[in-house]
Amino acid sequence: MQRPTPSRNTARNSIAGLTLLELILACTILLVLSSAAMPLAQMTIRRQRESELRRDLRELRNSIDRYKDAADKNQIQTEVGSQGYPPDLQTLVDGVTVSVSGNTGGISASALAGASSTAQFGSAGTSTPAPGQNAGTATSSSLSTQSLSTTPSKVRFLRKIPVDPMTGKADWGLRAIQDAPDSHSWGGSNVFDVYSQSTGTAADGSKYADW
């Protein structure tokens, strides 16, 4: 007995059914893969933000240290009781007038180095060397008698206040030199240190506010 030949419509429905099954399987596989990749992508973004936070904190603290260094050299005027630290972060951005006198008797280290260079090359204004003195070298006494430019200049210690990648705001926690090391309440007299105001926890288990 001869078996009946399947009709064209029956074969077409069978092919369509297999195609739908393959589509469901493909979507399921993609869903599983995306679910596995999601935590990895989130961890990558988190690591990037943590790296950016460390970089911003380092930049802010370096700016504070440069301001403090200039204050210790008497190159900038600071308020009494500030101990040479900036009054706020905006001062680092706005800049301050830096005197070139410093602690070198009216001549800063850079100006002194420039004067020495000028003297070595025999430029105008170099004192005539005494007998027995090297013609290419000027003494400190001869440099002090030279007419050097001491025009004050304005120096910015920070380009801009960075945005905290954890809070999305350019709002940082501040500590004064008089505050406790773990204080989260700024005394308001100066800026000794900065910290993130995020309450989150880093991947290593530490608090962002403790960095």
VENZI-V754942 format. One record per backbone hydrogen bond with DSSP energy under -1.0 kcal/mol. CO is the residue of the C=O (numbers start at 1). NH is the residue of the N-H. Records with the same first field share a line. If there is no record, write none. Layout:
# VENZI-V754942
CO = NH / NH
This chain:
# VENZI-V754942
7 = 11
8 = 12
9 = 13
10 = 14
11 = 15
12 = 16
13 = 17
14 = 18
15 = 19
16 = 20
17 = 21
18 = 22
19 = 23
20 = 24
21 = 25
22 = 26
23 = 27
24 = 28
25 = 29
26 = 30
27 = 31
28 = 32
29 = 33
30 = 34
31 = 35
32 = 36
33 = 37
34 = 38
37 = 41
38 = 42
39 = 43
40 = 44
41 = 45
42 = 46
43 = 47
44 = 48
45 = 49
46 = 50
47 = 51
48 = 52
49 = 53
50 = 54
51 = 55
52 = 56
53 = 57
54 = 58
55 = 59
56 = 60
57 = 61
58 = 62
59 = 63
60 = 64
61 = 65
62 = 66
63 = 67
64 = 68
65 = 69
66 = 70
67 = 71
68 = 72
69 = 73
70 = 75
71 = 74
75 = 99
79 = 82
82 = 85
86 = 191
89 = 93
90 = 94
91 = 95
92 = 157 / 158
96 = 155
98 = 153
101 = 104
108 = 112
109 = 113
110 = 114
111 = 115
112 = 116
113 = 117
114 = 118
115 = 119
116 = 120
117 = 121
118 = 123
119 = 122
123 = 126
130 = 133
134 = 137
139 = 143
140 = 144
143 = 146
153 = 98
155 = 96
164 = 168
169 = 164 / 171
173 = 195
175 = 192 / 193
176 = 179
180 = 183
193 = 175
195 = 173
200 = 208
202 = 205
206 = 202
207 = 210
208 = 211
